[in-house]
Amino acid sequence: MSTLLHLDVSPRNDRSHSRRLSAFFVQQWLERCPSDTVLYRDLRVFTPPHVTEDWIAAAFSPPDQHSPQMRQALQLSNLLIDEFVSADVYVFGIPMSNFAAPSVFKAYIDNIVRVGRTFQFVPEDAAAPYKPLVHAIPVPIRKS
């Protein structure tokens, strides 16, 4: 049994092609794997905040030294990271706006890419100082 994280990013609702495509993918997936679980997050409805100075201070300090304000600054980031790492499969419905992904998706990524949670920074390893703590495993698409 797998867990899918389905993320919709489009600011449009019914007129969104990316929403229709991601929903179709999830529907097809569940028809083939009905016991799988779907976590759904709609960034049109739930917009993660952009990174702030408080967030940066908290993210780059040891958790045992966090003040109540630092814990508050990272609360949402922790929730989003927990969702992300609990998933086995990712389905992101992302439109192109002005030749790029919408800024809300960048805010989402900024909240889940965090030292000590989703990657490790090892400055002594000059060749590869960034080490992932989350590993994607390709899932083959089964044809019916």
C-alpha positions, 0 to 999 in steps of 0.5 A: 500500500502506497501513499500519494501526495497530490498537490494542486497549484493552479489558481484556477479551479474548474478551468484548470488543465493541470488540475484536471490532469492531476485528478485524472492521474490520481483517479487512474492510480486509485482504480489500479491500487484502490487500497492506496491513500491520497493526501491532498493539498490545494495551494489555491486554498491553502497558500504557504507563506513565503520564508521570513527572517524568523523562519530562517533564524529557526531553520538554521538553529538547533531545535533544542535552542528554539524559542516559542517564536521559532517553533511557531515560525516552523510549525507549518514547515514541519507539517508540510515536511511531515506530509511530504516524507510520509508519501511514496508517490508525488503527483503535482498539478502545476501550470505554467504562468509567465514561463514559470511555475506559480510563486505559491509552488516556490513558497511550498518548496521553500517550506519543505527544503530544510537543512536537517529535515530534507537535506543535510549540509556537509561542507567538508565534502567539497564535491557534494556538500548537499546530501538528500534525506528524502529519496525518490523511488521511481514507480513504474506506471503499469499498463492495464 
